[in-house]
Structures are given as C-alpha cells and as structure tokens.
Amino acid sequence: MDCRSPAETRSVAAETQEVLDLLRSLPRQQRAVMAWTYDGFSPAEISQILGIPRATVDSHRRHARVRLKEILARRSSERAGGDRG
C-alpha cells in the first residue's frame, strides 16, 4: 500500500518526468545505458543486455553524465537569471 500524500505523489511524478525528459536529450546509446543504470543495473549487466563491451558502457555513462551535468547547470543558470528580472 502506498502511504504517500497527494503532494508527495505529485512530486515523485514530476521528478520522474524530469528524469525522462533529461534521458530524451541524450543520444540513443547513452540514453539506453543511463536508463538501465537508473533502473539499478550494473555496467556488466548493461553490457550483456545491450550486447556491447563493458568499456563502451563505461564510455557512454561518462559522456552522458557530462552532458546531463551541462544541461542541469544551464537550467539552473536560466532559472537564476529569470528570477532577477
């Protein structure tokens, strides 16, 4: 049984939507690797599932994280700039 309040449920839904939006901004392979990572799979498991070398999984994760950090920093900067005007 879910004991979340309606506000908590909305918050979780909003967070989930934000994660999905961020994942959609990634190239296909990076998106796949990060989606499996988000679901709790290890790099070795992702390698096996996607049929790609472990080093490639690591590379996709590294590049995706850099890109996601850039996107989040830009969003944060835009929000901060928007509050000043």
TAJO-V26207 format. One record per backbone hydrogen bond with DSSP energy under -0.5 kcal/mol. CO is the residue of the C=O (numbers start at 1). NH is the residue of the N-H. E is the energy in kcal/mol with one decimal. If there is no record, write none. Layout:
CO/NH/E ; CO/NH/E
//
This chain:
1/3/-0.5 ; 5/9/-2.5 ; 6/10/-2.3 ; 7/11/-2.2 ; 8/12/-2.6 ; 9/13/-2.3 ; 10/14/-2.5 ; 11/15/-2.5 ; 12/16/-2.6 ; 13/17/-2.3 ; 14/18/-2.2 ; 15/19/-2.4 ; 16/20/-2.4 ; 17/21/-2.6 ; 18/22/-2.4 ; 19/23/-2.6 ; 20/24/-2.2 ; 21/25/-0.8 ; 22/25/-0.9 ; 23/26/-1.7 ; 27/31/-2.9 ; 28/32/-2.4 ; 29/33/-2.4 ; 30/34/-2.7 ; 31/35/-2.4 ; 32/36/-2.3 ; 33/37/-2.2 ; 34/38/-3.0 ; 35/39/-1.6 ; 36/41/-2.3 ; 37/40/-2.0 ; 42/46/-2.7 ; 43/47/-2.5 ; 44/48/-1.9 ; 45/49/-2.8 ; 46/50/-2.9 ; 47/51/-1.2 ; 47/52/-1.6 ; 53/57/-1.9 ; 54/58/-2.5 ; 55/59/-2.1 ; 56/60/-2.8 ; 57/61/-2.6 ; 58/62/-2.5 ; 59/63/-2.7 ; 60/64/-2.6 ; 61/65/-2.5 ; 62/66/-1.9 ; 63/67/-2.4 ; 64/68/-3.0 ; 65/69/-2.5 ; 66/70/-2.1 ; 67/71/-2.4 ; 68/72/-2.7 ; 69/73/-2.5 ; 70/74/-2.4 ; 71/75/-2.5 ; 72/76/-2.5 ; 73/77/-2.5 ; 74/78/-2.6 ; 75/79/-2.4 ; 76/80/-2.4 ; 77/81/-2.6 ; 78/82/-2.1 ; 79/83/-1.4 ; 80/84/-0.6 ; 81/84/-0.7 ; 81/85/-0.6
//
